């Protein structure tokens, strides 16, 4: 059974789906790996590293013609056309937007297995690419904020004077938010955090941060561990009650997302106007409209004296570790998808496992 690893072509995407160490493990399980030459270079993995592991270095057409094609990002129309009929594609499909990707794949009988649809259950934790990449995003967002904030993060006491710690507010306490809290605390910030879901309070406190408690009159917990969308009245009350807390912040990292919905506005323009000159907002929801309406996707701008960071692919800024995490997710997923037979590796029935059943997108879904 051949696994093809084509080079990522999306602008700014530096990750690769399989790393040399994971390639060696997959080869040991009986897979044949065919990787497009230079596919790992942007992530710091040389062709020689793959060749030493036993990977076949091939051209793009050969990598795309494999039985299984795995990527980080969804395939474009040219890639779909180059895949063999009946192939399995494993990667992010980004199904919130209907751009014709799925219909093109179904037309060629290509089965898409979406990494973003891996269920958040204990058994699937090692395959959860959304969590592995969000972890990196939360870390890198704080590093980005610290680099752009023109003052110290920690309390600093020197013979030349002292500096108070930065007041850091994290909005949204999912995987990215928790990592952002932990990173900001390690850097010495005075960290506060807010989330709609009451069950996050204990998590915030366990990391040494202070929870922001608001009474907005609605429960914010949704399905699958995500927050649900609030009513218009609750959104307005949330903005109003948050305003004073946010205006005092020196750094705000926003991570609030609702799957397949525009990002909720948490940091209004009025709040930005009230923040101190040189403060920083890192908006991890920039690709979905932003938790701050002043954020511009993939740009760093200064408005009302505040720096707004709108990067949309933080894992690509740490491509080596991000690729390693993602490759582990892929390998762990593959381990439950195949079994040995007299003719070599064969696919199991994906419908019989709750993980692959949830991740596989069928034409009727």
C-alpha positions as CSV (number, residue, x, y, z in Angstrom):
1,X,0.0,0.0,0.0
2,X,1.6,3.2,-1.2
3,X,1.4,6.5,0.7
4,X,2.2,9.7,-1.3
5,X,3.4,12.9,0.3
6,X,3.2,15.8,-2.1
7,X,4.7,19.2,-1.3
8,X,2.4,21.8,0.1
9,X,1.6,24.6,-2.3
10,X,-0.6,26.9,-0.3
11,X,1.1,30.3,0.1
12,X,2.9,30.5,3.4
13,X,2.5,26.8,4.2
14,X,5.8,25.3,5.3
15,X,4.7,22.1,7.0
16,X,4.9,18.6,5.6
17,X,2.6,15.7,6.4
18,X,5.2,13.0,7.1
19,X,8.6,13.5,8.8
20,X,11.6,11.2,8.4
21,X,11.2,9.5,11.8
22,X,7.5,8.7,11.2
23,X,8.3,7.6,7.7
24,X,10.7,5.0,9.1
25,X,7.9,3.7,11.4
26,X,5.4,3.5,8.6
27,X,7.8,1.6,6.4
28,X,8.3,-0.8,9.2
29,X,4.6,-1.5,9.2
30,X,4.6,-2.5,5.6
31,X,3.7,0.8,3.8
32,X,5.6,2.1,0.8
33,X,6.3,5.8,1.0
34,X,6.7,8.0,-2.0
35,X,7.5,11.7,-1.3
36,X,7.8,14.5,-3.8
37,X,11.4,15.8,-3.8
38,X,11.9,18.8,-1.5
39,X,8.5,18.4,0.2
40,X,10.1,18.6,3.6
41,X,12.7,21.3,3.0
42,X,10.6,24.3,4.3
43,X,10.1,22.4,7.6
44,X,13.8,21.7,7.9
45,X,13.8,18.1,6.7
46,X,16.2,17.3,3.8
47,X,15.7,14.8,1.0
48,X,18.7,12.8,2.4
49,X,16.9,12.4,5.7
50,X,13.9,10.8,3.9
51,X,16.1,8.7,1.6
52,X,18.0,7.4,4.7
53,X,14.7,6.3,6.2
54,X,13.8,4.4,3.1
55,X,11.4,6.8,1.4
56,X,11.3,6.9,-2.4
57,X,11.9,10.4,-3.6
58,X,9.6,10.9,-6.7
59,X,8.1,13.6,-8.8
60,X,4.8,15.3,-8.0
61,X,2.7,13.2,-10.3
62,X,3.9,10.0,-8.7
63,X,3.3,11.2,-5.2
64,X,-0.2,12.2,-6.1
65,X,-0.9,8.8,-7.8
66,X,-0.5,6.8,-4.6
67,X,-3.1,4.7,-2.9
68,X,-3.2,7.1,0.0
69,X,-2.3,10.8,-0.4
70,X,-1.6,12.7,2.7
71,X,-1.2,16.5,3.0
72,X,-1.6,19.2,5.7
73,X,-4.0,21.4,3.7
74,X,-6.8,20.4,1.4
75,X,-6.0,19.5,-2.2
76,X,-6.5,21.9,-5.1
77,X,-8.2,21.1,-8.4
78,X,-4.9,20.1,-10.1
79,X,-4.0,17.8,-7.2
80,X,-7.4,16.1,-7.3
81,X,-7.2,15.6,-11.0
82,X,-3.8,13.9,-10.6
83,X,-5.0,11.4,-7.9
84,X,-6.0,7.9,-9.0
85,X,-9.6,7.1,-8.8
86,X,-10.6,5.3,-5.6
87,X,-7.6,6.8,-3.7
88,X,-7.9,7.8,-0.1
89,X,-7.0,11.4,0.8
90,X,-6.0,12.2,4.4
91,X,-5.6,15.9,5.4
92,X,-7.5,19.0,6.4
93,X,-10.5,19.4,4.1
94,X,-11.7,22.7,5.6
95,X,-15.3,21.7,5.0
96,X,-16.9,25.0,6.4
97,X,-16.6,26.5,2.9
98,X,-18.1,24.8,-0.1
99,X,-15.6,25.6,-2.8
100,X,-16.1,22.5,-5.0
101,X,-13.3,20.5,-3.4
102,X,-15.6,17.7,-2.2
103,X,-17.7,17.4,-5.3
104,X,-14.5,17.2,-7.4
105,X,-13.2,14.4,-5.2
106,X,-16.4,12.5,-5.2
107,X,-16.6,12.8,-9.0
108,X,-13.3,10.8,-9.1
109,X,-14.4,8.4,-6.3
110,X,-11.7,9.8,-4.0
111,X,-12.5,9.2,-0.4
112,X,-11.7,12.3,1.8
113,X,-10.8,11.7,5.4
114,X,-10.8,15.1,7.2
115,X,-8.4,15.5,10.0
116,X,-10.5,18.3,11.5
117,X,-13.3,15.8,12.0
118,X,-11.4,13.5,14.3
119,X,-13.7,13.2,17.3
120,X,-12.5,14.7,20.6
121,X,-12.6,11.5,22.6
122,X,-9.9,9.9,24.8
123,X,-9.1,7.2,22.3
124,X,-8.5,9.7,19.5
125,X,-6.3,12.1,21.4
126,X,-3.2,10.9,19.6
127,X,-4.8,11.5,16.3
128,X,-6.3,14.9,17.0
129,X,-4.5,17.3,14.6
130,X,-6.7,20.3,15.5
131,X,-5.4,20.0,19.1
132,X,-1.8,19.4,18.2
133,X,-1.7,22.4,15.9
134,X,-3.7,24.6,18.2
135,X,-1.2,23.9,20.9
136,X,1.5,25.3,18.7
137,X,-0.7,28.3,17.8
138,X,-1.3,29.2,21.4
139,X,2.4,29.1,22.2
140,X,3.5,31.0,19.2
141,X,0.8,33.7,19.6
142,X,2.2,34.7,23.0
143,X,5.8,34.7,21.6
144,X,4.5,37.0,18.8
145,X,2.9,39.3,21.4
146,X,6.0,39.4,23.6
147,X,8.2,40.3,20.6
148,X,5.9,43.1,19.5
149,X,5.1,44.5,23.0
150,X,7.7,47.2,23.7
151,X,7.9,46.4,27.4
152,X,8.8,43.5,29.7
153,X,6.4,40.7,30.2
154,X,7.7,39.8,33.8
155,X,8.2,41.9,36.8
156,X,11.7,43.3,36.5
157,X,13.7,44.9,39.4
158,X,17.1,46.3,38.6
159,X,19.4,48.9,39.9
160,X,18.1,51.2,37.2
161,X,14.5,50.9,38.3
162,X,11.7,48.4,38.1
163,X,9.0,47.4,35.6
164,X,5.6,46.0,36.4
165,X,4.5,42.7,34.7
166,X,2.4,42.9,31.6
167,X,-1.3,42.4,32.1
168,X,-2.2,39.7,29.7
169,X,-5.8,38.6,28.9
170,X,-6.5,35.4,27.0
171,X,-10.0,35.1,25.5
172,X,-11.1,31.6,24.8
173,X,-9.8,28.7,26.9
174,X,-9.6,25.8,24.4
175,X,-6.4,24.1,23.5
176,X,-4.8,27.2,22.0
177,X,-6.0,29.3,24.9
178,X,-4.7,27.0,27.6
179,X,-1.3,26.9,25.9
180,X,-1.4,30.7,25.6
181,X,-2.1,31.0,29.3
182,X,0.8,28.6,30.2
183,X,3.2,30.4,27.9
184,X,2.3,33.9,29.2
185,X,2.7,32.7,32.8
186,X,6.1,31.2,32.0
187,X,7.1,34.6,30.6
188,X,6.1,36.2,33.9
189,X,2.9,38.0,32.7
190,X,0.0,38.8,35.0
191,X,-2.5,36.6,33.2
192,X,-6.3,36.7,33.2
193,X,-8.5,34.5,31.1
194,X,-12.2,34.4,30.0
195,X,-14.3,31.7,28.4
196,X,-18.1,31.2,28.1
197,X,-17.9,27.7,29.5
198,X,-18.0,27.6,33.3
199,X,-16.0,24.3,33.4
200,X,-12.9,26.2,32.2
201,X,-12.5,28.1,35.5
202,X,-10.7,25.3,37.2
203,X,-8.3,24.9,34.2
204,X,-7.5,28.6,34.2
205,X,-6.7,28.6,37.9
206,X,-4.6,25.4,37.6
207,X,-2.3,27.3,35.3
208,X,-1.9,30.1,37.7
209,X,-4.1,32.6,35.9
210,X,-7.1,34.5,37.1
211,X,-10.5,33.8,35.6
212,X,-12.7,36.7,34.5
213,X,-16.2,36.0,35.7
214,X,-19.1,37.6,33.7
215,X,-22.8,37.0,34.2
216,X,-24.2,37.1,30.7
217,X,-27.4,35.2,31.4
218,X,-26.7,32.2,29.1
219,X,-24.8,28.9,29.3
220,X,-21.9,28.9,26.8
221,X,-21.0,25.2,26.6
222,X,-21.7,23.5,23.2
223,X,-21.1,20.0,21.7
224,X,-17.7,18.4,21.5
225,X,-16.0,20.6,24.0
226,X,-16.6,23.8,22.0
227,X,-18.4,26.9,22.9
228,X,-21.8,27.5,21.3
229,X,-23.0,30.6,19.7
230,X,-24.8,33.1,22.0
231,X,-28.0,35.0,21.4
232,X,-27.6,38.6,20.2
233,X,-28.6,39.9,23.6
234,X,-26.0,37.8,25.4
235,X,-23.3,38.8,22.9
236,X,-24.1,42.5,23.6
237,X,-24.0,41.9,27.3
238,X,-20.7,40.0,27.0
239,X,-19.1,42.8,25.1
240,X,-20.3,45.4,27.6
241,X,-19.1,43.5,30.6
242,X,-15.7,42.5,29.0
243,X,-14.9,46.1,27.9
244,X,-13.5,47.3,31.2
245,X,-11.3,44.2,31.7
246,X,-9.9,44.4,28.2
247,X,-9.2,48.1,28.3
248,X,-6.8,47.5,31.1
249,X,-4.9,44.8,29.3
250,X,-1.4,45.4,27.8
251,X,-1.6,42.2,25.7
252,X,-4.8,40.4,24.5
253,X,-4.7,37.0,22.8
254,X,-8.0,36.0,21.3
255,X,-8.8,32.4,20.5
256,X,-12.6,32.3,20.5
257,X,-14.0,30.3,17.6
258,X,-17.2,28.5,16.8
259,X,-16.9,25.8,14.2
260,X,-18.2,27.0,10.7
261,X,-19.4,30.3,12.1
262,X,-17.9,33.8,12.0
263,X,-15.7,34.5,15.0
264,X,-17.6,36.3,17.8
265,X,-16.6,40.0,18.3
266,X,-15.1,40.3,21.8
267,X,-12.7,43.2,21.4
268,X,-14.6,46.2,20.0
269,X,-13.1,49.3,18.4
270,X,-14.1,51.3,21.5
271,X,-12.1,48.9,23.7
272,X,-9.1,49.3,21.4
273,X,-9.3,53.1,21.7
274,X,-9.2,52.8,25.5
275,X,-6.1,50.6,25.5
276,X,-2.6,51.9,26.3
277,X,-0.4,53.1,23.4
278,X,1.7,50.2,22.2
279,X,-0.5,47.5,23.5
280,X,-0.8,44.3,21.4
281,X,-3.8,42.2,20.3
282,X,-3.0,38.8,18.7
283,X,-6.2,37.6,17.0
284,X,-6.1,33.9,16.4
285,X,-9.6,34.1,14.9
286,X,-8.4,36.5,12.1
287,X,-9.2,33.9,9.3
288,X,-12.8,33.8,10.5
289,X,-13.4,37.5,10.7
290,X,-11.5,38.1,13.9
291,X,-12.5,38.5,17.5
292,X,-11.6,42.2,16.9
293,X,-13.2,43.8,13.9
294,X,-10.0,45.9,13.3
295,X,-7.9,42.8,12.7
296,X,-6.7,42.3,9.1
297,X,-6.0,38.7,8.1
298,X,-2.3,38.0,7.5
299,X,-1.3,41.5,8.3
300,X,0.2,43.3,11.3
301,X,-1.4,46.8,11.6
302,X,-1.4,49.6,14.1
303,X,-4.8,51.2,14.9
304,X,-5.5,53.8,17.6
305,X,-2.0,53.2,18.9
306,X,-2.6,49.4,19.3
307,X,-0.7,46.7,17.4
308,X,-3.1,44.1,15.9
309,X,-1.5,40.8,14.7
310,X,-3.6,38.9,12.2
311,X,-1.5,35.9,11.2
312,X,-3.6,33.0,10.2
313,X,-1.1,30.1,10.2
314,X,1.0,30.0,13.4
315,X,1.9,26.3,13.1
316,X,3.7,27.1,9.8
317,X,5.9,29.5,11.8
318,X,7.2,26.5,13.7
319,X,7.1,24.1,10.8
320,X,9.5,21.5,12.2
321,X,7.6,20.7,15.4
322,X,4.3,21.3,13.8
323,X,5.1,18.8,11.1
324,X,6.3,16.3,13.7
325,X,3.1,16.6,15.7
326,X,1.0,16.3,12.6
327,X,2.9,13.3,11.3
328,X,2.4,11.5,14.6
329,X,-1.3,12.2,14.3
330,X,-1.4,10.7,10.8
331,X,0.6,7.6,11.8
332,X,-1.6,7.0,14.8
333,X,-4.7,7.3,12.6
334,X,-3.2,4.9,10.0
335,X,-2.6,2.3,12.7
336,X,-6.3,1.8,13.2
337,X,-7.2,2.0,9.5
338,X,-5.3,-1.0,8.1
339,X,-4.7,-4.6,8.9
340,X,-2.4,-7.3,7.5
341,X,-3.6,-9.9,5.1
342,X,-2.0,-12.6,2.9
343,X,-1.7,-9.9,0.2
344,X,-0.2,-7.3,2.4
345,X,-1.9,-4.3,4.1
346,X,-5.6,-3.8,3.5
347,X,-8.1,-1.2,4.7
348,X,-10.5,-2.1,7.5
349,X,-14.2,-1.1,7.3
350,X,-14.1,2.6,8.2
351,X,-17.7,2.5,9.3
352,X,-16.9,0.1,12.1
353,X,-14.7,2.5,14.0
354,X,-16.1,5.6,15.5
355,X,-13.0,7.6,14.7
356,X,-12.7,6.8,11.0
357,X,-16.5,6.9,10.7
358,X,-16.6,10.5,12.0
359,X,-13.6,11.6,9.9
360,X,-14.6,10.1,6.6
361,X,-16.8,12.4,4.4
362,X,-19.3,10.5,2.3
363,X,-21.1,12.0,-0.7
364,X,-24.4,12.0,1.1
365,X,-23.1,13.8,4.2
